[in-house]
Amino acid sequence: MQSKNELHIVGICGSLRRYSYNHGLLRAFEQQLPDHIKFTLAEISEIPLFNEAREQPYPKSVLTLKELLDSADALVISSPEYNLSYTAVLKNALEWISRPSLQTNIVGKTVA
C-alpha cells in the first residue's frame, strides 16, 4: 500500500532484451532512489501488436499496464534508438495506453 508521502515511479524499457543497457539503466536508477520512492518496472513484452479490433475487451497485458500507469506519480522511459527513432515495442505500448476508450490516467504526469 502506497502512503501519501511515498512517490511511485514507473519505468518503461523500450528494449525486450532482459540484459539490455536500457534495462540496466532503469535498474541503476531504481538503486539510487531514496526509500520513500517506490519504483516499478513495467512489463511490456506480452502486449500484443496494436489492433483496433482487439480493443473490446482489452488484452489483460494492456489492462495491467494501464493499472500500473494509473498508480504512478511519474514515468521514466529508457529506450534504444532504432532507425533514428524509438523502438517499435515502445511505440506499440504507447499506442495501446493512449486509446481514448481505455482512459489511462497519464496526462499531466512527469515523464523523463
C-alpha angles and dihedrals in degrees: 000000000000116000122219091253095048118094120211119212121186120205123207120195117205091204124077094203107108093218098038120142090245092053088050091050091054092049090049089049089052092052091055095054120106118248095258092064119082117208126197125182110217119228111224101160093094096051109113123229109281113268120167089212089064095057096097106083100015116227114263092241090057093049090049090053091047092053091048093049092046089056093050126100091196142003131225117196123192118182140160119239116248120183092347093306142072120282127283092236091057092046090049092053091048091050091055097046094046094060109124093223091056091058096204111190100230102114110115096014119133112253128191 
